[in-house]
Amino acid sequence: MNDISKPGFAQLAKEQRLYPQEVPIKISKKPNALQVGVPRETAKQEKRVPLKPASVGVLVASGHEIVIQSEAGLPSNFSDQEYSEAGARIVYSSKEVFECSTLLKVEPPSLSEIALMKPGSTLLSAFQVGKQRVAYLHAINKKKLIAIGYEFIQDNEGGLPLVRVMSEIAGSNVMIIAAEHLSSANNGRGIIVGGITGVPPTKVMILGAGTVAEFAAKAARGHGTEVRIFDDNIYKMRRLKHTIGHEVYTSTFDASLLGKEIREADVVVGAIWMEKGKSKIIISEDMVMDMKPGSVIIDVSIDQGGCIETSEMTSHDNPVFIKHGVTHYCVPNIASRVARTASLAISNIFMPILQEAGDVGGFDEMIYLKPWLQKGVYAYKGALTNLDIAKRFNLGYKDLSLFIAARI
């Protein structure tokens, strides 16, 4: 008789403990492990997410806890399953996310979201000075948060990595946007961006010589347009000409010359980035009135208030308005048009920052050790620490170095 047929074997076969059981892999947490919450963005036009699944996997493998609100990545085409498989904890309540000790967002949190945060926690998000209000800063300080604006964060060389990468995306999109609104399909002038044999090329006027201008100029020249760049910084214009690799028309801001050029321009790109305060107005309303009907203004500087007098902030749902016969595109987060690409770029920058914060014992400790991160801190435990923001909103200010000195 076969042994398997002996009495008792059938009963033993039913015992679950005899079968291999699936058990989640235990990942040992670091003593200084971070707890990072990534909420679903509630701003209607925001589709980006600050961490991609692959970055989550790296952080979780390093012992950090990543809490993702369900469907946070869907607008960027990242599923909950991808995040879960990378080791994130998926939650359905925004309250659970906002109670994490470190909160990572793209858009600034709303007042109701700030109310959900634990006092003394760390917030990493955009600040967006052009659309911010005093009530937001009061709410941040009331909670005694450590608030870090990603557009203020510097790298070891003094550059602005998040601004740089979003500017690259915005600049690359400028000519696509211009083409859409110059076309007859959108009631534009009915002209092609560029030029064809026997037809004069489209004239593009770019204000500024930074990263947005660089990528906008490259895209414009790739289409065969006639590009003219204006800035008061000779060094920037020289660098831009070298980077583009072609001889390109450049000039300082000369009122009479600007007036002449804008009358002939088909596209005007506002790409002025002011490191301190609000962008200055370069193009007056009178100049806009002299532009050709159906021409297009794309004011990428709008998140700082804009550099064209007629600019008013718009959204992805209603991106344009017409004033004096000129189409104005003034969306503050152009990068959200290509949400997945933008999310990948943001994650590539934030992931190593989070890793380093975990290595040194959290963001509170990292601020004291890393001068490049100090530039990003605009509020620290109840005090406003960014002088330009304090001046803009007429609020009290305390230098972050005083906190550092007190700790030393």
Phi, psi and omega in degrees: 000135178294139183300329184294340181272357181293149179304140177100337181292324180297320180292318180297325181296336181278346183287120183294332184293347178278348182260149175298134182251140177281127179230131179303140179293130178275125179252120182291130181278145174290155175302328182252033183300141177272152169242105188252124177256133177239102182278164172287131181291132182259344177297131189302324185262005182265121182241358182276158175228140189278349178228130174273160181305320181298321178292322176301317180300319179295316182293318179294320178297336178273002176099005181270153178259125179245121181250117183247129175288139182306135178071013178299327183265354185302317179299338176258012178065038169246126184271161174301323181298320179298318179291319180297316179294335177279351176110002179286154173264118182271126178236158184253348182256130177295332180301318180296324181288314185288350176273357177293152183290336175233126180246127181244118181227172171261297176285154174298146179291153175283170179298322179292327178287321177300323180298335181278344185284150178283140177302138178083001180281174184253133178244124172243115179198178171289157174258318177058071186302327183294337182242012184270159182230160181300323182302325179297312181294322177298319180294319178299313182288327178297325178276356181055044180281156164266106187253124183240120179271125187292338177282352178259345184294132178254163172260185183296338181265002180089004177279172179247091189298319180290319177297318181301310186289323177291328177291323176300315180294315181298314180298321179292335181273343187304313183289331175296316179296316180300317180299320180300315188267355171269345185285155178295333180298333178249026178060032177273196183289347179077035180239155180273145174283111183125222179193156176232169184303127177086356180238129180301144181289158175296142180257123182244129181246123183244125178262113183115156181225033179267207185293315179302314180299319181301310184285328175294319180294319178299314180295319181295316179293326177298331178275351180088022180278168173264115187253135175230129187242135182234134177194157177267354182263103183298321180299316180298318181293322178295318179296318181296317178299320179293319182293317181294327177084010178225155173290123183228145182291127176226153179201154172284171180285100178244119188305314182293321180290319177301318179299320179291314184293323185290335177291335182261349186286142172267328180226132174240124181250119175270110185229042179272124175248118179260122180290335180233124174073208188267149176298145177272152180282123180258320181250119181279167179296324178300322178295319179298322180297337180273355182287159180292138177302135179088356175288170190234134171249129175239104184263093180288343181278006189298332180290347174253011179110346178090154178244009177236129191301328183273000182289139174221139185298134178237185182229172178294331179288322178229077191284340187231157168217159181248128177222130183056032178079005182251133178281125180251125174248113187226052178275128185287333182239071181303327183300337180290348174297330179238069193300321183292313177301315181296320180295318178299318181293316179297316182298322180298334180269319184288325185302309178294331176295316178296319178301315182292322178299320178295323181295324185264356176109022177107169184292327179301317179287322184295325180300322181287334186264336188241100180304327182294331178281332181303327180297336182276346185278116178253348175213136183222106173050048174101357181235142176278126187243009177249113186297319182295320177293319180300318179294317183299320184256008177055050181240165178293157186219143175224126183295131180300330181298335177293321176295319180294316179297320180296325181287323180293000000 
